[in-house]
Amino acid sequence: MHRSVHRAVASPPGWVGSVVRSIKFMLDPLTLSPLSTLQGERVILREPRDSDVDDRLRHPIDPEEEDSYGSSWRQEWDGRRYHSREHLTATRCPPDPRTYTWAVE
């Protein structure tokens, strides 16, 4: 843990010559535990797998479903009915040890 102490002289009315002390703490970054699988009645949240791309390629693009994700995907959509492998893998980011990335099954 990193600690720093700051001192300032304050002189509001009635407090002439008083000292105000401020102590601030900077916590070390947390290390996340391995991603677990969360199972509900109808949904599973889990770590992404390479097979997720193959699973998505089997299904046509459903504009209403894509709209429900709330992105501006239609601006880039060229009218194709199926995703391409290149498109699905291009948006993948390298794993970030400070965040969890979930896949919904």
N, CA, C and O atoms as a printed pandas DataFrame, in Angstrom:
     atom_number atom_name residue_name chain_id  residue_number  x_coord  y_coord  z_coord
0              1         N          MET        A               1    0.851   -1.168    0.000
1              2        CA          MET        A               1    0.000    0.000    0.000
2              3         C          MET        A               1    0.896    1.230    0.000
3              4         O          MET        A               1    1.901    1.279    0.709
4              5         N          HIS        A               2    0.527    2.206   -0.790
5              6        CA          HIS        A               2    1.267    3.469   -0.873
6              7         C          HIS        A               2    0.522    4.515   -0.066
7              8         O          HIS        A               2   -0.693    4.663   -0.205
8              9         N          ARG        A               3    1.240    5.237    0.774
9             10        CA          ARG        A               3    0.606    6.292    1.573
10            11         C          ARG        A               3    1.313    7.608    1.317
11            12         O          ARG        A               3    2.529    7.663    1.135
12            13         N          SER        A               4    0.538    8.640    1.307
13            14        CA          SER        A               4    1.139    9.969    1.216
14            15         C          SER        A               4    0.388   10.896    2.158
15            16         O          SER        A               4   -0.827   10.783    2.316
16            17         N          VAL        A               5    1.109   11.801    2.775
17            18        CA          VAL        A               5    0.512   12.746    3.716
18            19         C          VAL        A               5    0.746   14.142    3.165
19            20         O          VAL        A               5    1.869   14.496    2.807
20            21         N          HIS        A               6   -0.309   14.927    3.098
21            22        CA          HIS        A               6   -0.231   16.300    2.609
22            23         C          HIS        A               6   -0.623   17.238    3.744
23            24         O          HIS        A               6   -1.582   16.971    4.469
24            25         N          ARG        A               7    0.114   18.333    3.899
25            26        CA          ARG        A               7   -0.220   19.320    4.930
26            27         C          ARG        A               7   -0.436   20.664    4.266
27            28         O          ARG        A               7    0.270   21.031    3.327
28            29         N          ALA        A               8   -1.396   21.373    4.753
29            30        CA          ALA        A               8   -1.667   22.722    4.243
30            31         C          ALA        A               8   -2.036   23.612    5.416
31            32         O          ALA        A               8   -2.642   23.155    6.385
32            33         N          VAL        A               9   -1.677   24.853    5.330
33            34        CA          VAL        A               9   -2.033   25.806    6.374
34            35         C          VAL        A               9   -3.314   26.499    5.938
35            36         O          VAL        A               9   -3.382   27.070    4.849
36            37         N          ALA        A              10   -4.316   26.447    6.783
37            38        CA          ALA        A              10   -5.600   27.083    6.481
38            39         C          ALA        A              10   -5.820   28.211    7.477
39            40         O          ALA        A              10   -5.433   28.111    8.641
40            41         N          SER        A              11   -6.434   29.268    7.016
41            42        CA          SER        A              11   -6.694   30.373    7.933
42            43         C          SER        A              11   -8.067   30.979    7.702
43            44         O          SER        A              11   -8.166   32.168    7.400
44            45         N          PRO        A              12   -9.134   30.189    7.836
45            46        CA          PRO        A              12  -10.463   30.779    7.774
46            47         C          PRO        A              12  -10.728   31.583    9.046
47            48         O          PRO        A              12  -10.017   31.411   10.036
48            49         N          PRO        A              13  -11.728   32.449    9.040
49            50        CA          PRO        A              13  -12.009   33.280   10.220
50            51         C          PRO        A              13  -12.154   32.426   11.480
51            52         O          PRO        A              13  -12.867   31.423   11.487
52            53         N          GLY        A              14  -11.478   32.836   12.524
53            54        CA          GLY        A              14  -11.558   32.130   13.792
54            55         C          GLY        A              14  -10.581   30.968   13.897
55            56         O          GLY        A              14  -10.470   30.358   14.960
56            57         N          TRP        A              15   -9.885   30.654   12.841
57            58        CA          TRP        A              15   -8.973   29.505   12.829
58            59         C          TRP        A              15   -7.562   29.934   12.428
59            60         O          TRP        A              15   -6.837   29.149   11.819
60            61         N          VAL        A              16   -7.175   31.109   12.743
61            62        CA          VAL        A              16   -5.871   31.642   12.341
62            63         C          VAL        A              16   -4.760   30.740   12.873
63            64         O          VAL        A              16   -4.717   30.418   14.061
64            65         N          GLY        A              17   -3.869   30.342   11.977
65            66        CA          GLY        A              17   -2.740   29.521   12.367
66            67         C          GLY        A              17   -3.042   28.041   12.496
67            68         O          GLY        A              17   -2.168   27.277   12.906
68            69         N          SER        A              18   -4.246   27.614   12.163
69            70        CA          SER        A              18   -4.585   26.195   12.257
70            71         C          SER        A              18   -3.910   25.406   11.131
71            72         O          SER        A              18   -3.587   25.962   10.082
72            73         N          VAL        A              19   -3.708   24.146   11.353
73            74        CA          VAL        A              19   -3.109   23.267   10.350
74            75         C          VAL        A              19   -4.155   22.228    9.943
75            76         O          VAL        A              19   -4.773   21.585   10.792
76            77         N          VAL        A              20   -4.339   22.079    8.651
77            78        CA          VAL        A              20   -5.262   21.075    8.126
78            79         C          VAL        A              20   -4.426   19.938    7.573
79            80         O          VAL        A              20   -3.491   20.173    6.807
80            81         N          ARG        A              21   -4.743   18.724    7.944
81            82        CA          ARG        A              21   -4.000   17.568    7.456
82            83         C          ARG        A              21   -4.910   16.693    6.611
83            84         O          ARG        A              21   -6.074   16.463    6.939
84            85         N          SER        A              22   -4.360   16.229    5.549
85            86        CA          SER        A              22   -5.097   15.351    4.642
86            87         C          SER        A              22   -4.264   14.104    4.414
87            88         O          SER        A              22   -3.105   14.198    4.009
88            89         N          ILE        A              23   -4.830   12.952    4.667
89            90        CA          ILE        A              23   -4.123   11.687    4.440
90            91         C          ILE        A              23   -4.849   10.964    3.307
91            92         O          ILE        A              23   -6.055   10.729    3.382
92            93         N          LYS        A              24   -4.113   10.619    2.273
93            94        CA          LYS        A              24   -4.692    9.927    1.128
94            95         C          LYS        A              24   -4.033    8.570    0.984
95            96         O          LYS        A              24   -2.819    8.444    1.148
96            97         N          PHE        A              25   -4.830    7.553    0.677
97            98        CA          PHE        A              25   -4.322    6.207    0.503
98            99         C          PHE        A              25   -4.464    5.792   -0.958
99           100         O          PHE        A              25   -5.490    6.055   -1.586
100          101         N          MET        A              26   -3.461    5.162   -1.482
101          102        CA          MET        A              26   -3.508    4.612   -2.829
102          103         C          MET        A              26   -3.367    3.098   -2.674
103          104         O          MET        A              26   -2.305    2.616   -2.279
104          105         N          LEU        A              27   -4.414    2.351   -2.976
105          106        CA          LEU        A              27   -4.383    0.901   -2.840
106          107         C          LEU        A              27   -3.697    0.266   -4.044
107          108         O          LEU        A              27   -3.767    0.776   -5.162
108          109         N          ASP        A              28   -3.042   -0.845   -3.789
109          110        CA          ASP        A              28   -2.439   -1.601   -4.882
110          111         C          ASP        A              28   -3.547   -2.191   -5.746
111          112         O          ASP        A              28   -4.627   -2.480   -5.233
112          113         N          PRO        A              29   -3.306   -2.381   -7.067
113          114        CA          PRO        A              29   -4.329   -2.966   -7.928
114          115         C          PRO        A              29   -4.680   -4.384   -7.474
115          116         O          PRO        A              29   -3.818   -5.130   -7.010
116          117         N          LEU        A              30   -5.935   -4.735   -7.614
117          118        CA          LEU        A              30   -6.390   -6.072   -7.246
118          119         C          LEU        A              30   -6.060   -7.063   -8.352
119          120         O          LEU        A              30   -6.088   -6.722   -9.534
120          121         N          THR        A              31   -5.753   -8.269   -7.966
121          122        CA          THR        A              31   -5.550   -9.347   -8.924
122          123         C          THR        A              31   -6.849  -10.138   -8.984
123          124         O          THR        A              31   -7.339  -10.613   -7.960
124          125         N          LEU        A              32   -7.403  -10.278  -10.177
125          126        CA          LEU        A              32   -8.657  -11.001  -10.330
126          127         C          LEU        A              32   -8.420  -12.500  -10.292
127          128         O          LEU        A              32   -7.426  -12.993  -10.824
128          129         N          SER        A              33   -9.320  -13.210   -9.673
129          130        CA          SER        A              33   -9.238  -14.670   -9.667
130          131         C          SER        A              33   -9.654  -15.192  -11.042
131          132         O          SER        A              33  -10.258  -14.450  -11.817
132          133         N          PRO        A              34   -9.347  -16.450  -11.365
133          134        CA          PRO        A              34   -9.732  -16.986  -12.670
134          135         C          PRO        A              34  -11.237  -16.875  -12.891
135          136         O          PRO        A              34  -12.029  -16.972  -11.953
136          137         N          LEU        A              35  -11.611  -16.672  -14.148
137          138        CA          LEU        A              35  -13.017  -16.512  -14.508
138          139         C          LEU        A              35  -13.772  -17.811  -14.252
139          140         O          LEU        A              35  -13.358  -18.877  -14.707
140          141         N          SER        A              36  -14.863  -17.718  -13.535
141          142        CA          SER        A              36  -15.671  -18.898  -13.266
142          143         C          SER        A              36  -16.852  -18.936  -14.226
143          144         O          SER        A              36  -17.137  -17.950  -14.905
144          145         N          THR        A              37  -17.526  -20.054  -14.282
145          146        CA          THR        A              37  -18.728  -20.208  -15.094
146          147         C          THR        A              37  -19.930  -19.999  -14.183
147          148         O          THR        A              37  -20.030  -20.622  -13.126
148          149         N          LEU        A              38  -20.837  -19.126  -14.592
149          150        CA          LEU        A              38  -22.043  -18.852  -13.814
150          151         C          LEU        A              38  -23.232  -19.437  -14.538
151          152         O          LEU        A              38  -23.476  -19.107  -15.698
152          153         N          GLN        A              39  -23.977  -20.300  -13.869
153          154        CA          GLN        A              39  -25.126  -20.938  -14.500
154          155         C          GLN        A              39  -26.418  -20.460  -13.875
155          156         O          GLN        A              39  -26.585  -20.471  -12.656
156          157         N          GLY        A              40  -27.335  -20.036  -14.746
157          158        CA          GLY        A              40  -28.673  -19.665  -14.314
158          159         C          GLY        A              40  -29.661  -20.683  -14.868
159          160         O          GLY        A              40  -29.262  -21.708  -15.421
160          161         N          GLU        A              41  -30.933  -20.401  -14.718
161          162        CA          GLU        A              41  -31.948  -21.318  -15.241
162          163         C          GLU        A              41  -31.890  -21.440  -16.753
163          164         O          GLU        A              41  -32.043  -22.534  -17.296
164          165         N          ARG        A              42  -31.668  -20.319  -17.439
165          166        CA          ARG        A              42  -31.731  -20.306  -18.902
166          167         C          ARG        A              42  -30.468  -19.784  -19.571
167          168         O          ARG        A              42  -30.408  -19.727  -20.799
168          169         N          VAL        A              43  -29.464  -19.404  -18.801
169          170        CA          VAL        A              43  -28.284  -18.795  -19.400
170          171         C          VAL        A              43  -27.027  -19.231  -18.651
171          172         O          VAL        A              43  -27.060  -19.496  -17.450
172          173         N          ILE        A              44  -25.925  -19.297  -19.386
173          174        CA          ILE        A              44  -24.624  -19.596  -18.797
174          175         C          ILE        A              44  -23.670  -18.478  -19.211
175          176         O          ILE        A              44  -23.555  -18.162  -20.395
176          177         N          LEU        A              45  -22.993  -17.887  -18.240
177          178        CA          LEU        A              45  -21.946  -16.912  -18.505
178          179         C          LEU        A              45  -20.624  -17.641  -18.317
179          180         O          LEU        A              45  -20.375  -18.229  -17.264
180          181         N          ARG        A              46  -19.778  -17.601  -19.342
181          182        CA          ARG        A              46  -18.537  -18.347  -19.293
182          183         C          ARG        A              46  -17.453  -17.622  -20.062
183          184         O          ARG        A              46  -17.705  -16.608  -20.713
184          185         N          GLU        A              47  -16.259  -18.148  -19.981
185          186        CA          GLU        A              47  -15.117  -17.619  -20.706
186          187         C          GLU        A              47  -15.308  -17.870  -22.205
187          188         O          GLU        A              47  -15.813  -18.928  -22.580
188          189         N          PRO        A              48  -14.921  -16.935  -23.066
189          190        CA          PRO        A              48  -15.035  -17.172  -24.512
190          191         C          PRO        A              48  -14.163  -18.356  -24.955
191          192         O          PRO        A              48  -13.102  -18.611  -24.385
192          193         N          ARG        A              49  -14.637  -19.072  -25.983
193          194        CA          ARG        A              49  -13.897  -20.206  -26.555
194          195         C          ARG        A              49  -13.686  -19.964  -28.037
195          196         O          ARG        A              49  -14.421  -19.195  -28.656
196          197         N          ASP        A              50  -12.688  -20.616  -28.605
197          198        CA          ASP        A              50  -12.449  -20.514  -30.049
198          199         C          ASP        A              50  -13.648  -21.025  -30.839
199          200         O          ASP        A              50  -13.928  -20.519  -31.927
200          201         N          SER        A              51  -14.357  -22.011  -30.316
201          202        CA          SER        A              51  -15.506  -22.591  -31.027
202          203         C          SER        A              51  -16.686  -21.624  -31.111
203          204         O          SER        A              51  -17.615  -21.870  -31.880
204          205         N          ASP        A              52  -16.677  -20.521  -30.337
205          206        CA          ASP        A              52  -17.763  -19.538  -30.401
206          207         C          ASP        A              52  -17.876  -18.943  -31.804
207          208         O          ASP        A              52  -18.983  -18.688  -32.278
208          209         N          VAL        A              53  -16.744  -18.719  -32.472
209          210        CA          VAL        A              53  -16.766  -18.165  -33.829
210          211         C          VAL        A              53  -17.440  -19.147  -34.772
211          212         O          VAL        A              53  -18.288  -18.752  -35.571
212          213         N          ASP        A              54  -17.075  -20.429  -34.690
213          214        CA          ASP        A              54  -17.703  -21.442  -35.550
214          215         C          ASP        A              54  -19.203  -21.532  -35.299
215          216         O          ASP        A              54  -19.989  -21.678  -36.235
216          217         N          ASP        A              55  -19.596  -21.443  -34.026
217          218        CA          ASP        A              55  -21.028  -21.484  -33.693
218          219         C          ASP        A              55  -21.766  -20.306  -34.314
219          220         O          ASP        A              55  -22.867  -20.476  -34.838
220          221         N          ARG        A              56  -21.181  -19.125  -34.266
221          222        CA          ARG        A              56  -21.830  -17.918  -34.801
222          223         C          ARG        A              56  -21.925  -17.947  -36.323
223          224         O          ARG        A              56  -22.878  -17.421  -36.899
224          225         N          LEU        A              57  -20.937  -18.561  -36.973
225          226        CA          LEU        A              57  -20.951  -18.634  -38.438
226          227         C          LEU        A              57  -22.123  -19.462  -38.967
227          228         O          LEU        A              57  -22.544  -19.274  -40.108
228          229         N          ARG        A              58  -22.643  -20.359  -38.166
229          230        CA          ARG        A              58  -23.759  -21.220  -38.593
230          231         C          ARG        A              58  -25.103  -20.499  -38.614
231          232         O          ARG        A              58  -26.061  -20.991  -39.209
232          233         N          HIS        A              59  -25.177  -19.344  -37.974
233          234        CA          HIS        A              59  -26.455  -18.640  -37.854
234          235         C          HIS        A              59  -26.475  -17.382  -38.717
235          236         O          HIS        A              59  -25.496  -16.638  -38.765
236          237         N          PRO        A              60  -27.605  -17.147  -39.401
237          238        CA          PRO        A              60  -27.699  -15.931  -40.218
238          239         C          PRO        A              60  -27.756  -14.676  -39.344
239          240         O          PRO        A              60  -28.097  -14.737  -38.163
240          241         N          ILE        A              61  -27.420  -13.558  -39.945
241          242        CA          ILE        A              61  -27.514  -12.272  -39.255
242          243         C          ILE        A              61  -28.994  -11.906  -39.143
243          244         O          ILE        A              61  -29.702  -11.844  -40.149
244          245         N          ASP        A              62  -29.448  -11.668  -37.936
245          246        CA          ASP        A              62  -30.827  -11.270  -37.681
246          247         C          ASP        A              62  -30.810   -9.788  -37.301
247          248         O          ASP        A              62  -30.419   -9.446  -36.185
248          249         N          PRO        A              63  -31.229   -8.900  -38.218
249          250        CA          PRO        A              63  -31.156   -7.457  -37.918
250          251         C          PRO        A              63  -31.853   -7.051  -36.621
251          252         O          PRO        A              63  -31.356   -6.179  -35.908
252          253         N          GLU        A              64  -32.983   -7.660  -36.306
253          254        CA          GLU        A              64  -33.685   -7.294  -35.069
254          255         C          GLU        A              64  -32.870   -7.692  -33.837
255          256         O          GLU        A              64  -32.816   -6.953  -32.854
256          257         N          GLU        A              65  -32.242   -8.856  -33.899
257          258        CA          GLU        A              65  -31.405   -9.288  -32.776
258          259         C          GLU        A              65  -30.199   -8.358  -32.628
259          260         O          GLU        A              65  -29.871   -7.932  -31.520
260          261         N          GLU        A              66  -29.548   -8.047  -33.739
261          262        CA          GLU        A              66  -28.383   -7.163  -33.691
262          263         C          GLU        A              66  -28.763   -5.780  -33.162
263          264         O          GLU        A              66  -27.990   -5.165  -32.429
264          265         N          ASP        A              67  -29.949   -5.288  -33.528
265          266        CA          ASP        A              67  -30.410   -3.989  -33.023
266          267         C          ASP        A              67  -30.553   -3.997  -31.497
267          268         O          ASP        A              67  -30.329   -2.980  -30.842
268          269         N          SER        A              68  -30.922   -5.135  -30.948
269          270        CA          SER        A              68  -31.154   -5.197  -29.500
270          271         C          SER        A              68  -29.864   -5.051  -28.707
271          272         O          SER        A              68  -29.915   -4.789  -27.505
272          273         N          TYR        A              69  -28.705   -5.214  -29.347
273          274        CA          TYR        A              69  -27.436   -5.025  -28.639
274          275         C          TYR        A              69  -27.101   -3.551  -28.469
275          276         O          TYR        A              69  -26.200   -3.215  -27.700
276          277         N          GLY        A              70  -27.795   -2.674  -29.156
277          278        CA          GLY        A              70  -27.640   -1.246  -28.944
278          279         C          GLY        A              70  -26.455   -0.599  -29.625
279          280         O          GLY        A              70  -26.114    0.536  -29.294
280          281         N          SER        A              71  -25.823   -1.264  -30.548
281          282        CA          SER        A              71  -24.680   -0.641  -31.220
282          283         C          SER        A              71  -25.116   -0.025  -32.549
283          284         O          SER        A              71  -26.273   -0.138  -32.954
284          285         N          SER        A              72  -24.184    0.617  -33.204
285          286        CA          SER        A              72  -24.468    1.240  -34.500
286          287         C          SER        A              72  -23.987    0.330  -35.631
287          288         O          SER        A              72  -23.391    0.795  -36.602
288          289         N          TRP        A              73  -24.251   -0.953  -35.493
289          290        CA          TRP        A              73  -23.741   -1.952  -36.429
290          291         C          TRP        A              73  -24.258   -1.748  -37.849
291          292         O          TRP        A              73  -23.568   -2.099  -38.806
292          293         N          ARG        A              74  -25.458   -1.189  -38.007
293          294        CA          ARG        A              74  -26.035   -1.017  -39.352
294          295         C          ARG        A              74  -25.223   -0.055  -40.212
295          296         O          ARG        A              74  -25.259   -0.144  -41.439
296          297         N          GLN        A              75  -24.490    0.866  -39.583
297          298        CA          GLN        A              75  -23.667    1.795  -40.355
298          299         C          GLN        A              75  -22.571    1.051  -41.118
299          300         O          GLN        A              75  -22.152    1.488  -42.190
300          301         N          GLU        A              76  -22.112   -0.061  -40.569
301          302        CA          GLU        A              76  -21.054   -0.839  -41.203
302          303         C          GLU        A              76  -21.584   -2.045  -41.974
303          304         O          GLU        A              76  -20.833   -2.674  -42.719
304          305         N          TRP        A              77  -22.855   -2.374  -41.808
305          306        CA          TRP        A              77  -23.421   -3.592  -42.402
306          307         C          TRP        A              77  -23.582   -3.417  -43.900
307          308         O          TRP        A              77  -24.107   -2.404  -44.361
308          309         N          ASP        A              78  -23.131   -4.403  -44.655
309          310        CA          ASP        A              78  -23.221   -4.336  -46.119
310          311         C          ASP        A              78  -24.366   -5.178  -46.675
311          312         O          ASP        A              78  -24.420   -5.436  -47.878
312          313         N          GLY        A              79  -25.279   -5.605  -45.809
313          314        CA          GLY        A              79  -26.443   -6.367  -46.252
314          315         C          GLY        A              79  -26.228   -7.862  -46.272
315          316         O          GLY        A              79  -27.148   -8.612  -46.596
316          317         N          ARG        A              80  -25.024   -8.314  -45.929
317          318        CA          ARG        A              80  -24.744   -9.747  -45.893
318          319         C          ARG        A              80  -25.674  -10.461  -44.926
319          320         O          ARG        A              80  -26.047   -9.902  -43.894
320          321         N          ARG        A              81  -26.048  -11.680  -45.249
321          322        CA          ARG        A              81  -26.939  -12.455  -44.374
322          323         C          ARG        A              81  -26.167  -13.298  -43.363
323          324         O          ARG        A              81  -26.737  -13.745  -42.368
324          325         N          TYR        A              82  -24.851  -13.523  -43.613
325          326        CA          TYR        A              82  -24.038  -14.312  -42.685
326          327         C          TYR        A              82  -22.767  -13.548  -42.343
327          328         O          TYR        A              82  -22.246  -12.787  -43.158
328          329         N          HIS        A              83  -22.273  -13.765  -41.116
329          330        CA          HIS        A              83  -20.997  -13.172  -40.703
330          331         C          HIS        A              83  -19.857  -13.866  -41.426
331          332         O          HIS        A              83  -20.014  -14.985  -41.914
332          333         N          SER        A              84  -18.728  -13.215  -41.493
333          334        CA          SER        A              84  -17.517  -13.856  -42.001
334          335         C          SER        A              84  -16.579  -14.093  -40.811
335          336         O          SER        A              84  -16.653  -13.383  -39.809
336          337         N          ARG        A              85  -15.716  -15.071  -40.923
337          338        CA          ARG        A              85  -14.757  -15.356  -39.858
338          339         C          ARG        A              85  -13.878  -14.120  -39.588
339          340         O          ARG        A              85  -13.582  -13.796  -38.438
340          341         N          GLU        A              86  -13.476  -13.450  -40.656
341          342        CA          GLU        A              86  -12.629  -12.273  -40.508
342          343         C          GLU        A              86  -13.327  -11.188  -39.686
343          344         O          GLU        A              86  -12.715  -10.547  -38.831
344          345         N          HIS        A              87  -14.611  -10.996  -39.959
345          346        CA          HIS        A              87  -15.370   -9.974  -39.234
346          347         C          HIS        A              87  -15.486  -10.333  -37.745
347          348         O          HIS        A              87  -15.312   -9.474  -36.881
348          349         N          LEU        A              88  -15.776  -11.589  -37.457
349          350        CA          LEU        A              88  -15.972  -11.996  -36.065
350          351         C          LEU        A              88  -14.676  -11.995  -35.261
351          352         O          LEU        A              88  -14.709  -11.756  -34.054
352          353         N          THR        A              89  -13.561  -12.249  -35.885
353          354        CA          THR        A              89  -12.294  -12.286  -35.156
354          355         C          THR        A              89  -11.574  -10.940  -35.147
355          356         O          THR        A              89  -10.683  -10.733  -34.324
356          357         N          ALA        A              90  -11.937  -10.025  -36.038
357          358        CA          ALA        A              90  -11.247   -8.733  -36.121
358          359         C          ALA        A              90  -11.489   -7.871  -34.891
359          360         O          ALA        A              90  -10.628   -7.071  -34.524
360          361         N          THR        A              91  -12.632   -8.015  -34.253
361          362        CA          THR        A              91  -12.957   -7.161  -33.108
362          363         C          THR        A              91  -12.472   -7.735  -31.787
363          364         O          THR        A              91  -12.657   -7.112  -30.741
364          365         N          ARG        A              92  -11.864   -8.897  -31.813
365          366        CA          ARG        A              92  -11.352   -9.486  -30.577
366          367         C          ARG        A              92  -10.159   -8.710  -30.068
367          368         O          ARG        A              92   -9.281   -8.315  -30.835
368          369         N          CYS        A              93  -10.140   -8.499  -28.780
369          370        CA          CYS        A              93   -9.032   -7.799  -28.141
370          371         C          CYS        A              93   -8.203   -8.819  -27.367
371          372         O          CYS        A              93   -8.726   -9.853  -26.951
372          373         N          PRO        A              94   -6.925   -8.539  -27.173
373          374        CA          PRO        A              94   -6.139   -9.454  -26.335
374          375         C          PRO        A              94   -6.690   -9.449  -24.914
375          376         O          PRO        A              94   -7.241   -8.440  -24.475
376          377         N          PRO        A              95   -6.555  -10.542  -24.196
377          378        CA          PRO        A              95   -7.091  -10.598  -22.829
378          379         C          PRO        A              95   -6.494   -9.500  -21.954
379          380         O          PRO        A              95   -5.293   -9.233  -22.009
380          381         N          ASP        A              96   -7.332   -8.877  -21.160
381          382        CA          ASP        A              96   -6.907   -7.839  -20.231
382          383         C          ASP        A              96   -7.021   -8.423  -18.824
383          384         O          ASP        A              96   -8.126   -8.748  -18.388
384          385         N          PRO        A              97   -5.908   -8.565  -18.105
385          386        CA          PRO        A              97   -5.957   -9.190  -16.780
386          387         C          PRO        A              97   -6.735   -8.385  -15.744
387          388         O          PRO        A              97   -6.989   -8.877  -14.644
388          389         N          ARG        A              98   -7.120   -7.147  -16.084
389          390        CA          ARG        A              98   -7.867   -6.307  -15.134
390          391         C          ARG        A              98   -9.372   -6.414  -15.312
391          392         O          ARG        A              98  -10.126   -5.834  -14.531
392          393         N          THR        A              99   -9.826   -7.153  -16.335
393          394        CA          THR        A              99  -11.265   -7.237  -16.601
394          395         C          THR        A              99  -11.673   -8.679  -16.890
395          396         O          THR        A              99  -10.844   -9.514  -17.252
396          397         N          TYR        A             100  -12.952   -8.951  -16.724
397          398        CA          TYR        A             100  -13.528  -10.234  -17.114
398          399         C          TYR        A             100  -14.257  -10.045  -18.434
399          400         O          TYR        A             100  -14.941   -9.041  -18.631
400          401         N          THR        A             101  -14.115  -10.996  -19.328
401          402        CA          THR        A             101  -14.878  -11.001  -20.583
402          403         C          THR        A             101  -15.733  -12.260  -20.562
403          404         O          THR        A             101  -15.222  -13.374  -20.453
404          405         N          TRP        A             102  -17.040  -12.063  -20.667
405          406        CA          TRP        A             102  -17.974  -13.173  -20.575
406          407         C          TRP        A             102  -18.541  -13.518  -21.941
407          408         O          TRP        A             102  -18.724  -12.643  -22.788
408          409         N          ALA        A             103  -18.813  -14.781  -22.146
409          410        CA          ALA        A             103  -19.585  -15.238  -23.294
410          411         C          ALA        A             103  -20.929  -15.713  -22.739
411          412         O          ALA        A             103  -20.983  -16.304  -21.660
412          413         N          VAL        A             104  -21.990  -15.460  -23.463
413          414        CA          VAL        A             104  -23.327  -15.858  -23.025
414          415         C          VAL        A             104  -23.754  -17.048  -23.845
415          416         O          VAL        A             104  -23.720  -17.010  -25.075
416          417         N          GLU        A             105  -24.157  -18.107  -23.168
417          418        CA          GLU        A             105  -24.590  -19.326  -23.848
418          419         C          GLU        A             105  -26.039  -19.596  -23.519
419          420         O          GLU        A             105  -26.606  -20.582  -23.991
